[in-house]
Amino acid sequence: MFPKRWRSREKKSQLVQRFDWIFPKNSKKLILVVKKNTEFSGNLRVCADLILKCGKHKVFVYKDDSMPSSIKIALKKQGIIVLEPNSWRSFYHILTSGTCVFSHVPRDAHLTKKHKDRKILGLWHGVAFKNIESQMLSVADSKMQLIKNNAKLYDLLIASSEIDKQYMAKSFLVNEDIIDVIGLPRYELLKSSYLFDELLDWQKKKLNGIKSDRKFILYAPTFRENGSSAFDQIDNKEWLLLNKFLEDNNSVLGLRPHSYDNKRPPLITEDMDNIVWLSQEVFTESNLILQFVDILIVDFSSIWIDFLLLDRPILGFAKDFDHYCNQERGFAYNFDDTFPDIFAHNFKDLIQSLNQLLANDSQFTEYFHAKHKFHRYSLQTDYLDTLAGSLKRLKII
């Protein structure tokens, strides 16, 4: 293990930079890199499934932080090697890997320099709706320098549509030529036919039991930069009213926190039969949850862009709408022209909108304009195949 004085991100980056040129890269060694405070999921998971299916690589997962034991066990059963943080062994594999795949950015594996024998793939974890990277409202000079440096490292980024491609290029400060519009691999997880490992199969059975014969509503807000939680915007009286509303309408509400948000549900909801906490640690795949969802409630998170592919109703809800719009990150697109349906600014309007939807037996809602804007492909597409095309072009598989 590293001495404590070498465990800062800066020290690790210096260490990799110092020795990177010495170690030869192995083209058959691939590392999937998970960002701190998130879990192995989404695009990385589907990419891993593809690489394992091809059978030509030794596959590793690295996270510069602890990882739940359930995920470690599931990965090892698949034949994936889990690299521990702050170990010499992990750094050896980072230094010798021929391909690194990121859910976020190269600095998550302490890489700062381009190497001619190493491919860097950015499988950004979702379609941007809020501003990201260089397009955030306020970016410190040091952060901007990191973004500019990362831009030199990428061999491939992916996008879901042409407009998403343009925004990715602007945000990451890269040339559009390295961005492939292939759709996000994680869209495969929206399909009930997708083959899961034991861990996800357990989660799927658990979700099926939660839903039972009820309507499943999901509330999945994003985090706030100031550390407050969107769940705290609903007071105790409103939680009680909401639980009674759900009971009266044979419905269940799942609460899905952002990975940067609260780790526990609002205290008053813990004993409520119709409200369920769907933590990232237990339910690792948002798109697996979406398979079961009849109505999605969201604020400024881009999870609704994935949900568009299922043609089911989307509701907006945030009491701090004006504050968020004016003082947080800002949006990649004009909000009013982009958000596909009604946006409630108070609890009363939210309940009214839910009541109207639950009274309507037909839940099919095709948001044609938004879907066309954000998705080149439909759920009929094989996203493993589109990803494979890009990897073949780079001679990775």
MOFENBEL-V936891 format. One record per helix or strand of 3 or more residues. SS is the DSSP state (2 for helix, 1 for strand). FROM is the first residue (numbers start at 1). TO is the last residue. Records with the same first field share a line. If there is no record, write none. Layout:
BEGIN
SS = FROM-TO + FROM-TO
END
This chain:
BEGIN
2 = 4-6 + 9-19 + 42-54 + 69-77 + 88-96 + 106-109 + 133-135 + 141-151 + 162-172 + 176-178 + 185-190 + 198-211 + 230-233 + 236-248 + 267-269 + 286-290 + 303-310 + 321-327 + 335-338 + 347-359 + 368-374 + 383-393
1 = 26-34 + 58-63 + 81-83 + 97-102 + 119-122 + 156-159 + 179-181 + 215-219 + 251-255 + 275-277 + 295-298 + 312-317
END
